[in-house]
Amino acid sequence: MSIQTPTEQRALFIYQVFVRNHTKEGTFKALIDDIDRIANLGVDVLYLLPVHPIGEKQRKGSYGSPYSIKDYRAINESLGTIEDFKALIHKTHEKNMKIMMDIVFNHTSYDSVLFNEHPEWFFEEDGQYTNRVGDWWDIVDFDYKHNPDLKKNLIETLEMYTKMGIDGYRFDVASFLPLDFLSEARNAVKKIDPDTIWLSESVHGGFLRAFRNEGFEGLSEGEIYRVFDMAYDYDTQPALENYLKNGGPLEAYTDWLNLQEEIYPKNYIKMRNLENHDFGRFASLVDNDETLLLNWHAFSFFSKGSTMIYAGGETLSDHHPNLFEKDTLKQGPKDISPMIKTLASTVRSRLFTEGLYTIDKAKEGNVIIGSYQLEDDYGVGAFNVGKANQNVEVSLIDGIYQNAINDESLTVKNGCLSTDSMPVIILTSLENKRTIK
């Protein structure tokens, strides 16, 4: 993370869209028609999966992976024209949102413009051009060593899109990219737009370790934060999935959240996301249980950092569009847009971006308890991720409070709060804080 990264970015609400499958038409124009609804959710950043032409050689599926890119400086004609893309940028800005592009600078398709023109820029092993991750058979990796012209070309691509109006970049498998290149690229882009947002898809720790064990260079999360403003929270995901899938301890997950406070820079920003294009819908992980979905979504916003929702999450969809086919997004059974909008608005205050943050598991039951403290303001959250009604101890004196999520009154009695189906966020003053012994 650059030392200049403002903690205000912790308040960002990012909305992820796969243009091909977002609508029946799968075009920029159709997405423009949906912009008003997206903006009304309280979204700050519209994030698009790659929008470039897709390679045909060794293609996965009928349509191919958007991460197997043929030409970085062109727009996939099935999505629309470059003018349609510019119109989307304009409309997004008109609604006071920023727009973020997915950047895939680890590899290209085997029939890419750059591979055709500069094969010397690509990774070669045993006399064959290839990649360093076996099951990514549709792509060929870059070889950044001794190729300054490759770096120059890619930086010029970023400069082109920044001048076009792109406000942020999400770097695919950023952990596999050279730190010196990333630093140089960031500096070049920041000269054009100092407020550009840099989001890293830093990979899981186990994946990074395996990659390094094969003799390749890979960036740790600490190194990632030397360049990027925010990073995915994949470091916590194994513990979360173990709890959800295998009945593992919830404490292992909350312990990881606390560890982040110790091992990352003071102004670190984690991008919290329950689901994305790579991983299945969160609804499927919790058997479409509405109570669990409400609580986990609320906790995602409450957790320290920015928050991303994959399109459809606001209706609790369990449909995970196929990355390699035309597979139009199917909305879920319940629209929780009002709650999402409230949550996005609630966490924009300085209490959540600058406050002292604590997180823990309740002593009894599977309830996550957290708090924020800043000057005279105090906030407490309780998220029942175990479903069963629980009386949990909270750090508030006895009294009647208001749930910021739905405005309902809540009673703290004998230092305890009853949690049922609805997640709780209480915003109050520091004088109502109680020390738990």
VEXKOL-867510 format. One record per residue (C-alpha): x, y, z. Coordinates in steps of 0.25 Angstrom, whole numbers. Each point is the difference from the previous one (the first is absolute). Layout:
BEGIN
REC      c1      c2      c3
REC       X       Y       Z
...
# end
This chain:
BEGIN
REC      c1      c2      c3
REC       0       0       0
REC       5      14      -3
REC       2       7      13
REC      -9      11      -7
REC     -12     -10       0
REC     -12       8       7
REC      -8      -9      10
REC     -12       7      -6
REC       1     -11     -11
REC      -5     -10      11
REC     -14       6      -2
REC       0      -4     -15
REC     -11      -9      -5
REC       4      -8     -12
REC     -10      -7     -10
REC       6     -11      -9
REC      -6      -2     -13
REC       3     -10     -11
REC      -6       8     -12
REC      -2     -12      -9
REC      -9      -7      10
REC      -6      12       8
REC     -11       1     -10
REC      -7      -7     -11
REC       6       9     -10
REC      14      -1       7
REC       4      14      -5
REC       5      13       5
REC     -13       6      -5
REC      -8      -9       9
REC       9       2      12
REC      -2      15      -2
REC     -15      -3       1
REC       2      -6      14
REC      10      11       5
REC     -11       8       7
REC      -4     -13       8
REC      14      -3       4
REC       3      15       4
REC     -12      -1       9
REC       6     -11       8
REC      10       9       5
REC      11      -5      -9
REC      13       8      -1
REC       8      -8     -10
REC      -5      -8     -12
REC      10     -11      -2
REC       0      -7     -14
REC       6     -13      -3
REC       9       1     -12
REC      -7       6     -12
REC      11      -3     -11
REC      -1     -10     -12
REC       2     -14       5
REC      10     -10      -7
REC      -5     -11      -8
REC      12      -9       1
REC      -2     -11      11
REC     -12       7       4
REC      -8      -5      12
REC     -15      -2      -3
REC      -8       6     -11
REC       3      15       3
REC      14      -1       7
REC       5       6      13
REC       0      15       1
REC      14      -2       6
REC       6      -6     -13
REC       1      14      -6
REC       4       1     -15
REC       2      16      -1
REC       1       9      13
REC      -3      12      -8
REC     -13      -5      -7
REC     -14      -2       5
REC      -7     -13      -2
REC     -10       3     -12
REC     -10      -9       6
REC      -1      10      12
REC      -1      12      -9
REC       9      10      -6
REC      10       9       6
REC     -10      11       0
REC     -10      -8       7
REC      11      -3      11
REC       3      15       1
REC     -15       3       1
REC       0     -10      12
REC      12       7       6
REC      -8      13      -1
REC     -13      -5       5
REC       7      -6      12
REC       7      13       3
REC     -13       7      -2
REC      -6      -8      12
REC      12       4       9
REC       6     -14      -1
REC      14      -4      -4
REC       3     -11     -10
REC      11     -11       2
REC       6      -9     -11
REC       5     -14       2
REC      15       0      -5
REC       6     -13      -3
REC      15       2      -2
REC       5     -14       4
REC      -4      -6     -13
REC      -7       1     -13
REC      -7     -10     -10
REC       9      -8      -9
REC      -5       8     -12
REC       2      14       6
REC       5      12      -7
REC      12       0       9
REC       3     -14      -1
REC       0       1     -15
REC       8      12       0
REC      10      -2      11
REC       1     -15       4
REC      13       3       7
REC      -8       7      11
REC      -6     -13       4
REC       3     -12       9
REC       7     -11      -6
REC       3     -14       6
REC       7     -12      -6
REC      -1       7     -14
REC     -15       3       1
REC      -8      12       3
REC      -9      -3      12
REC      -5       5      14
REC       4      -3      14
REC     -14      -5       5
REC      -3     -13      -8
REC     -15       1       0
REC       0      13      -7
REC       2      -6     -13
REC      -6      11      -8
REC      10      10       3
REC      15       3      -1
REC       8       7      11
REC       8      13      -2
REC      15      -1       3
REC       3      14       7
REC      15      -3       2
REC       9       8     -10
REC     -12       5      -7
REC      -1      15       3
REC      -8       3     -13
REC     -11     -10       5
REC      -1       9      13
REC       0      12      -9
REC     -11      -5      -9
REC      -9      -4      12
REC       1      13       7
REC      -4       7     -13
REC     -12      -8       0
REC      -4       4      14
REC       3      15      -3
REC      -9      -2     -12
REC     -12      -4       8
REC       3      10      11
REC      -1      11     -10
REC     -13      -6      -5
REC      -6       1      14
REC       3     -13       7
REC       1       3      15
REC       5     -13       6
REC       7     -13      -4
REC      -2     -14       6
REC      13      -8      -3
REC      -3     -15      -3
REC      10      -9       8
REC       8      12       4
REC       9      -9       9
REC       6      -5     -13
REC       4      13      -5
REC      14       7       2
REC       0      10      11
REC       9      10      -7
REC     -10       0     -12
REC     -12       2       8
REC       7      12       7
REC       4       6     -13
REC     -14      -2      -6
REC      -7       6      13
REC       9      12      -1
REC      -3       2     -15
REC     -15      -1       2
REC       0       9      13
REC       7      11      -9
REC     -13       0      -8
REC     -10      -2      11
REC       5       1      14
REC     -13      -6       6
REC       1     -13      -9
REC      -4     -12       9
REC       9     -12       0
REC      -6     -14       4
REC       8     -12       1
REC      -5     -14      -2
REC      11      -6       9
REC      -1     -15       0
REC      -2     -10      11
REC      12      -3       9
REC       0     -14      -4
REC       0       3     -15
REC      11      10       2
REC       8     -10       8
REC      -2     -11     -11
REC       4      10     -11
REC      13       4       7
REC       3     -15       3
REC       0      -2     -15
REC      12      11      -1
REC      -9      12      -4
REC       0      14       6
REC     -13       4       7
REC      -4      11       9
REC      -4      -1      14
REC     -11       8       6
REC       9      10       7
REC       7       2     -14
REC     -13       2      -7
REC      -3      12      10
REC      12       7      -4
REC      -7       3     -13
REC     -15      -2       1
REC     -11       7       7
REC      -8     -12       4
REC       1     -15      -2
REC     -10     -12       0
REC      -2      -7      14
REC       4     -13      -5
REC       9      -2      12
REC     -12      -2       8
REC      -8      -9     -10
REC       5     -14       4
REC      -4       3      15
REC     -14       5      -5
REC      -2     -12      -9
REC       4     -10      10
REC     -10       6       9
REC     -11       0     -10
REC       3     -13      -7
REC       6      -9      11
REC      -5       6      13
REC      14       5       4
REC       1      10      11
REC      -5      14      -3
REC      11       5       9
REC      10      -4     -11
REC      -6      10      -9
REC      -1      12      10
REC      14      -3       5
REC       4       2     -15
REC      -7      14       0
REC       7       4      13
REC      13      -5      -6
REC      -2      10     -12
REC       1      11      10
REC      14      -4       4
REC       7      -4     -13
REC      -5      10     -10
REC       3      15      -1
REC      -8       9       9
REC      -8       6     -11
REC      -2     -14      -7
REC     -13      -2      -7
REC      -6     -14      -2
REC     -11      -2     -11
REC     -10      -8       6
REC      -8      -9      -9
REC      -9     -12       3
REC       0      -5     -15
REC       6       4     -13
REC       1      -5     -14
REC      11     -11       4
REC      -8      -6      12
REC     -14      -5       1
REC     -11       8       5
REC       0       2      15
REC     -15      -4       1
REC       4     -14      -4
REC      10      -1      11
REC     -11       2      10
REC     -11      -8      -7
REC      -7      13      -4
REC      -3       3      15
REC      -6      14       0
REC       4       3      15
REC      15      -4      -3
REC       0       8     -13
REC      -5      12       7
REC      10      -1      11
REC      12      -3      -8
REC      -3      11     -10
REC      -1      10      11
REC      13      -5       7
REC       7       2     -14
REC      -4      15       1
REC       3       1      14
REC      14      -6      -1
REC      12       9      -1
REC       2       3     -14
REC      -7       3     -13
REC     -11     -10      -5
REC      -4      -6     -13
REC     -12      -7      -5
REC      -1      -9     -12
REC     -12       4      -9
REC     -12      -8       5
REC       5       0      15
REC     -10      11       3
REC     -11     -10      -3
REC       6     -12       7
REC       2      -7     -14
REC       6     -14       1
REC       3       0     -15
REC      15       1      -4
REC       1       4     -15
REC       9      -9      -8
REC      13       8      -3
REC       2      -7     -13
REC     -15       0      -6
REC     -11      10      -2
REC      -8      -3      13
REC      -8      12       4
REC      -1       4      14
REC     -12      -5       8
REC      -5       8      11
REC      -3      -6      14
REC     -12      -2       8
REC       1      13       9
REC       4      14      -3
REC       8       5      11
REC       4      13      -7
REC      -6       9      11
REC       9      -7      11
REC      12       1     -10
REC      -2      15      -2
REC      -2       2      15
REC      13      -8       3
REC       8       8     -11
REC      -5      13       6
REC       3      -4      14
REC      15      -4      -1
REC       3      13      -7
REC       3       8      13
REC      13       2       6
REC      -3      -9      11
REC       1     -12     -10
REC      12       6      -8
REC       9       5      11
REC      -6      -6      13
REC       7     -10       9
REC      -5     -14      -5
REC      -2     -13       9
REC      -6     -13      -5
REC      -3     -13       8
REC      -9     -12       1
REC     -11       1      11
REC       3      -9      12
REC     -13      -8      -3
REC      -5      -4     -14
REC       5       3     -14
REC      -2      15       1
REC      11      10      -5
REC       1      13       9
REC       8      12      -4
REC       1      15       3
REC       6      13      -5
REC       4      11       9
REC       4      14      -4
REC       0      13       9
REC     -14       0       6
REC      -6     -10     -10
REC      -2     -14       3
REC      -6     -11      -9
REC      -3     -15       3
REC      -4     -11     -10
REC      -5     -14       3
REC      -2     -10     -11
REC      -7     -13       2
REC       7      -9      -9
REC      -4     -13       7
REC     -15       3      -2
REC      -5      -5      14
REC      -5      12       9
REC      11       4       9
REC       1       9      12
REC      14       6      -1
REC       8       9       8
REC       3      14      -6
REC       9      11       4
REC     -12      10       3
REC      -7       4      13
REC     -14      -4       2
REC     -10       8      -8
REC      -8       1     -12
REC       7       2     -13
REC      -4       1     -15
REC       5     -10     -11
REC       6       9     -11
REC      -4     -11     -10
REC     -15       0       2
REC      -3      11      10
REC      -6     -10      10
REC       2       2      15
REC      10     -10       7
REC       1      -2      15
REC      13      -3       7
REC      -3      -6      13
REC      10      -6      10
REC      11       4     -10
REC      -6     -10     -10
REC      -7       2     -14
REC     -10     -10      -6
REC       4      -4     -14
REC      -9      -7     -10
REC      -2       1     -15
REC       4      15      -2
REC      14       5       1
REC       3      11       9
REC       8      13      -1
REC      -2      10      12
REC       6      14      -1
REC       1       7      13
REC       9       9       8
REC      12      -4       8
REC      -7       2      13
REC      -8     -12      -3
REC      12      -9      -1
REC       2     -11      11
REC      12      -7       2
REC      -1     -16      -1
REC       8      -7      11
# end
